[in-house]
Amino acid sequence: MRPRVPIHAYRLAYSDSPYDSELLWEWERPYIDQLLWNAKTFGRQVAQRYFIDWDALAAENRRIWEAYYLWPAYEPWNTWQGWMSEYWTLVATAQEVYETQYGKQGEDRP
């Protein structure tokens, strides 16, 4: 039997509003780096959690998705896709401006 390796996952924690929805857990390095950059840049908190295995992580993200994100506003409508495209362009531009001002992300890490 193969030993289980716990999965270390992160997500942003918005403690300033009880009405914010839970965010999905991130476990892949590029997404974790982006999440940590976001937290540092905008003064947010990061929650960390260990999951016993991939099934536990998937079950928790599925629960969050079904509770908070599975509703008509997130259907793949043309308006939604257009909004998402504009949003990601805005996020990339904001990151580019930040990196121009303060350097690339990760340069200030030890």
Contacts in CASP RR format, 6 or more apart in sequence:
PFRMAT RR
TARGET T0000
AUTHOR 0000-0000-0000
METHOD contacts of the structure
MODEL  1
MRPRVPIHAYRLAYSDSPYDSELLWEWERPYIDQLLWNAKTFGRQVAQRY
FIDWDALAAENRRIWEAYYLWPAYEPWNTWQGWMSEYWTLVATAQEVYET
QYGKQGEDRP
4 52 0 8 1.000
4 53 0 8 1.000
5 53 0 8 1.000
6 50 0 8 1.000
6 51 0 8 1.000
6 52 0 8 1.000
6 53 0 8 1.000
7 27 0 8 1.000
7 50 0 8 1.000
7 51 0 8 1.000
7 52 0 8 1.000
7 53 0 8 1.000
7 54 0 8 1.000
7 56 0 8 1.000
7 57 0 8 1.000
8 27 0 8 1.000
8 48 0 8 1.000
8 49 0 8 1.000
8 50 0 8 1.000
9 25 0 8 1.000
9 26 0 8 1.000
9 27 0 8 1.000
9 48 0 8 1.000
9 49 0 8 1.000
9 50 0 8 1.000
9 51 0 8 1.000
9 57 0 8 1.000
10 25 0 8 1.000
10 26 0 8 1.000
10 27 0 8 1.000
10 32 0 8 1.000
10 35 0 8 1.000
10 36 0 8 1.000
10 46 0 8 1.000
10 47 0 8 1.000
10 48 0 8 1.000
10 49 0 8 1.000
11 22 0 8 1.000
11 23 0 8 1.000
11 24 0 8 1.000
11 25 0 8 1.000
11 26 0 8 1.000
11 35 0 8 1.000
11 46 0 8 1.000
11 47 0 8 1.000
12 23 0 8 1.000
12 35 0 8 1.000
12 38 0 8 1.000
12 39 0 8 1.000
12 44 0 8 1.000
12 45 0 8 1.000
12 46 0 8 1.000
12 47 0 8 1.000
13 44 0 8 1.000
13 45 0 8 1.000
13 46 0 8 1.000
13 47 0 8 1.000
14 20 0 8 1.000
14 23 0 8 1.000
14 44 0 8 1.000
14 45 0 8 1.000
15 45 0 8 1.000
21 64 0 8 1.000
21 67 0 8 1.000
21 68 0 8 1.000
21 69 0 8 1.000
22 64 0 8 1.000
22 67 0 8 1.000
22 68 0 8 1.000
23 64 0 8 1.000
24 61 0 8 1.000
24 64 0 8 1.000
24 65 0 8 1.000
25 49 0 8 1.000
25 51 0 8 1.000
25 57 0 8 1.000
25 60 0 8 1.000
25 61 0 8 1.000
25 64 0 8 1.000
26 32 0 8 1.000
26 35 0 8 1.000
27 57 0 8 1.000
33 105 0 8 1.000
33 106 0 8 1.000
35 46 0 8 1.000
36 46 0 8 1.000
37 95 0 8 1.000
37 105 0 8 1.000
37 106 0 8 1.000
38 44 0 8 1.000
39 45 0 8 1.000
39 46 0 8 1.000
41 98 0 8 1.000
51 57 0 8 1.000
51 60 0 8 1.000
73 80 0 8 1.000
74 80 0 8 1.000
95 105 0 8 1.000
99 105 0 8 1.000
102 108 0 8 1.000
END
